[in-house]
Amino acid sequence: MDRSMEEAAQNLGSHGMRMFRRIVFPLAMPGYLAGAALVFIKVFDDLGTPLLLNVNNMLAPQAYLRITGVGINDPMGYVISFILVAFSVFSLWASFLFMRGKDYATVQKGGGGLSRRDLKPREKWLAWGVILLILAMVLSPHLGLLLLAFGTIWSFSPLPDGFTVQHFGTIFTQSSQYVWNTLIYAGSAALIDVLLGTAIAYIVIRTGLPGRKWLDYMATAALAVPGVVLGIGYLRMFHGIQLPFGLGQMSSFWGIIIVALAVRRLPYALRACMAALQQVSLSLEEAAESLGASRSSTIRRIVVPLMTGGILAGFVTSFATAAVELSATIMLVGRSSDAPLAYGIYLYMQSPAGRGPGAALGILAVVIVALGTYLSQRIIERERARQTMTGDQH
């Protein structure tokens, strides 16, 4: 948002909430709508939170309970799944409809950037109060999880009766398969995502193939499909299909979990790959081809190396988010030995004795997501700095 817009409003006598209501908020509307749509979809998508809190009167838990309780042939489970998809698609369509026909672009000359000003002492205290309140709400579950992971007995007291590391020893000695399965599933899914994301990005941006836009739409459509619905769909589609070599039913084969995770996280990797490819100048490919390089050689030796930052960011983001996915995988776990980390947390939390190890697994999941987010952000910042340096040199 160009700060000259706010400066112009101030020169015309607009200040405070009036300027925010008339200038800042309307220009920020695309971000607010995108965030609201994503939050709305994620609430419909979330299955683990209601199940762990024993809240069953929501659509996602009802779909799961109908399929697992009544049976895979129960039609009400699929009706609820259809309603879930309909609400998700409706939220995306409503946000698009609200934005249609409106222009939020600003024309700036020279410097831009956000407007900044020094706050008065009273305003600083108020701002810090709001920030600390939000942080307290966001971080309180993490603090409770940490205390539960290290606590011995915690029932009717503000703090645990004692502290121990035994719960972490339990998960590494008795439940290490959850961790290894997660690394294999999330790593494989992330690798599939960046390979498909790179290929789809090149087809959409660099070729003139008919229907390439629909390829982009279909790859991104997974955002509108709740995870529990995706899991139910795969369970129904492959139910009764026997795999060779004694691997059992295809619907309970661990490879289906990788496929489900890859489909769920493909939009994230695809956006990262498309952003990286858009920063690669077409003239570099033309120069390589004019020197005799084939199209495949140009992609392999010029395009992909220049996209490395975006590809790595997409891989890390897909890996970190797939590592804690429960909604799509809870329907597809055939054996406990094939379960990922999120499913292991769910199993542990079903009994009071298992809540300590379950919390320890939860801490491990938080660390994985935190590291993935940090690495992804560092990669993006490094690529942004490299692009800025290259532009300055030119």
N, C-alpha and C positions, 0 to 999 in steps of 0.2 A: 504494500500500500504506500503510495507516494506521499511523503510528508507535506508536499506543497498543497495537497488538498485540505489538510487541516489548517495550514498557515493561511490559505485563502479564506477559509471559513472564519478564522480568528480576525483577519483584517476586516471582514464584513460584520463583525460584532457578535459572532457566535462563540460560546464558551461552554465548558462543563458538560452537563448531561444533554443539553440541547445539541451540541456539536456531535456528541457520541451517538445520539438518537438519529440525527439527520445525515451525518457524514460517515462516521467510523463504522457503525453497526451495519448499514446497508452495503458498504464496500466489503465487509467481512462476511456477508451472508453466505457466499459459496462454501466457506470453511465450516460455518456453523451447521449448514444443512448436511454437508457430507459427514460431519461428526455425528449429528443426530441420527442419520440413516444407519450408520455403522453400529452405533450403540443399540438402536432398535433391533437390528438384525442379530447382534450378539446376544441380546437378552432372550430372543426367541430360540437362538442356537444353543444356549447354555443348558447342559443337562447335568453336569457334575454338581453344581452348586445346589439346585433344588433337591437332588437325591441325597446329598450329604446332610442337608438340613431337614430331611424328611418332609419336604413340601411336594406333594404329589398332584395338587390341583392346578397344574400348568400343562400346556400343550406338549412340550418336549418330554417331561416325565411320563405323561399319559401314553404317548406313542411308544416309549420304551417299555412301559409296564404291560401294555396290551400285547405287544409282540412277544415279550419274554414270559408273560404270565399266562395269557389265554392261548397263544400259539401263533405260529408264523402265518397261518391261514385266516387269522381274525381280520375281517375287513375294516373294523373301526380303527385299527392301527394305521392302515393306509389312508383312511379318510382324514385322520388327524395329521398325518404327514403331508397330505395335499394342502390342508389348511395352513400349516406352517410355511410351506413354499409360497402359497398365495399371499400371505402377510408380508413375507420378505420381499417378494417381487413388487408388491404394492408400495412398500416404503421407498424402494428405489425409484419406482415410477412417479410417486408423488413428489419426491425431491427434484426429479428431472422436470416435471410439469411446472413446479413453482419457479424454476430457473429459466424456463423456456421464454424466449423473447426479451430477455433482459441482458443488458451489457454492463459488465462490471470492470471493464478495462479502463485504465487511466493513461493518458498521454503525458509523458514526462520528458523534460529536456535537461540534460546534465545529471546532477546527483539525485538520488531518490532515497529510499529507505524509510524506516519507521520514524515517527516523531517522538522525541524523548524530552522530558523536562524534569527538573528537580522537584521532589515532593516536599510539602511543608511537613514539619515534625508530626503534627497530628495525622496527616495523610499517610506518612510512613508507618506510624503505629497501626493505623487501620489496615493498611495493605499487608503488613506483617502478620497481623491478627488473622486476616482471611487466609493467608498462605499457610500459617501454622495449623489452622483449623482443618483445612483441606488435607494437609500432610498427615495430621493425626488420624483422620478418617481413612486415608489410604493405607497408612503404615500400621495401623492397629492390628489388622489380621496377621501381618508379618511378625509383629511382636508376639502375639498370642501363639503363633505357630512355632516361633523360636523357643518360647518358654515351655511349650508342650513337648518339643523335641528333646530338650535337655532336662525336663522335670521328671521326678520319680513318681510321686503321687500328687495329683492336682484335682481336687474335687470341690470342697466347700471353703476354700481359702483364697484370698486375693492373689497369692503367689504359690508356686509348687512347694511341697514340703521339703524337697531337696533337689539336687541337680546331679545328673549323671550323663555319661557319653555312651551308655550301654545300648540305647536305641539305635545309634549310628552303627555300632558293632553288629547289631542284629540284622540290619538291612544289608550290610556288606558281606556277612557270613551266610545268612539264610535266604536273602532275597536279591542277591546280586544279578540274577537273571533278568529282573525288571530293568536294571540299569543297562545291561548289555543289549537286551532286546530293543530298548529305546534308542541306543546309539545306532544299532543296525537299521531299524525302521526309519528313524528320522534322517539319518545320513543317506540312505538309499532314496528316500522320497525327495530330499533336497537335491540330490544329484540328478534324478529324473526331471525335476522341475527346472533346473538351470539348463539342462540339455534341450528340453522342449521349449523353454522360454526363449533361449537364444535362437532356435530355429524359427519359432513363430514370429519373433520380433523381426528377424531378417526378411521373412516372407511378407509381413505386413508393411514394413517401412521401405524395403529396397526392391521389391518386385511389383509388377503390375498384374499379378494373377487375379482373375475374377473370383470374387467371393472371399478375398483375403480378410476383409473387415469382419465377415461373419466368423472366420477362424478366431479372430481376436475376441469377438463377443462370446463365442462358445467356451473359450478358455477362461474367460472372466466370469462366466455364469455360475461357477462354483460358489461365488460370494453370496449368491441369492439362495443357495440350498443349505439349510441347516445341517449340521454335522450328523445329528441323529437320523435325519431323513436320508442322508447319503448312506449311512451304515445300514439302515433298513432296506434301502434299494439294492445294495450289493448283496445283502443277506437273502433277499427274495430272488434276485436274478440268478444267483449261483447255487441256490438250495437244491440239493438232490443230484448235482453234477459230481461224479466221482473222478478223482484224479488218479493217474496211473502210479505204479510203483508203491502202492499202499499208503499214499499220502492222505487218504480220507476224502471227505467232501471239500469241494472247492470253496464253499462259503465259510468254512472254519479253518482254511489253510492260512498260515501267517503271511503269505505273500499278498493276500487281498488287503491286509492292513496297510502294507506299503503303498498299494495302488490307491486306497482311500485317502491316505495322508498326502500323496502326491497330487491328487485331484484337488483336495482341499486347499493346498498351499500354492498351487500353480499360479493363481492371479498375482500373488506377491512377487514371486520370482519373475513373472512375465513383465510386470511394471518396471522392476529394476533393470531387466535386460533391455527393454525398450528405451528407457531413459539413457542407458549407457550407449546404445547404438545411435541414438539421435545426436550424441556428442561426437560421433566419428564422422568426419567430413567425407562426403562422397568423392571428392577430388582425389583422396588417397587411394581409393579403390580403382578409380579411372587411371591414375598414374601407374599403378601396379599392372593393370590389364594392358596398358599401352606399351609396357616393357616386356610383354609376352607371358605374363602370369595367367593361369587359368582361373576361372571363377572359384573353384574349390580351393586352389592354392591361395588366392587372395583372401578368402574367408578365413582359412586356417592360419595364415602367417601375418595378416594385416588386421582384419576386423576383430577376430576373437581376442588377440593380445591387447588391443586398445579397449576392449570391453571388459577387461579383467576385473576392474574395480566394481562395476555394476553386477557382474556375474557373482563375485565373491559376496557382495552385499545381499544379493538375492538368495544365495546358498545359505548364508548364516541366518537370515531372517526366516527362511523356510524351515531350517533345522531347529531353531530355537522354539518356534511356535508349534511345530509338529511334535516336538518332544513332550509337550504337556497336553496334547489333544486327547480328550476322553469321549466327546460326543460321537465321533465317527467310529472309534475303535471299540467301544464297549459292546457293540452289537456283533463284532466280528471276531472276538477272542474265543477260540474253540477250547483251548487248554490253558490252565494257569501258567504253565511253563512257557507259553508263547505271549504272555501278557506284557504290555509296556509299562512304563513307570506310572502313568496316570491311573491305569487300571489297578496297579498294585496299591496306590494310595486309597482308592475306593474300597478295595478288599480289606485293607487294614482297618479302615475307619468303621467297619461294620460291627466291631466288638470293642468294648472299653479297654481290654488288654492290648489291643493292637494300635491304639491311637498314638502312643509314643513313637513306634517305628513308622507309622503312617505320617506323622508330623516330620520325622527325619527325612523321609522320602520327599515330602513337600518342600523342605528346605533345599534339598538337592535340585528339585525342579525349579525353584526360585533362582538358584545360582545359575542354572543352565540358561534360563531366559535372560537373566541380568547380563551374563557374559555375552550371549548372542546379541542383545540389544547394544551393548557397549562396543563390541567388535564391528557390528554393522554401521554404527554411527561413525566410528573412527575411519572405516573404509570410505564411507561417503564423504566425510570431511577431507580426507586425503585426496580423493579424486577431484573434489571441488577445488581444492588448492592447486592441484596440478593443472586443471583446466584453466584456472585464472592465470597461473604463471605462463602457460602456453599462449593464452590470449594476449598477455602483456608483451611477450616476446615478439608476437606477430605485429 
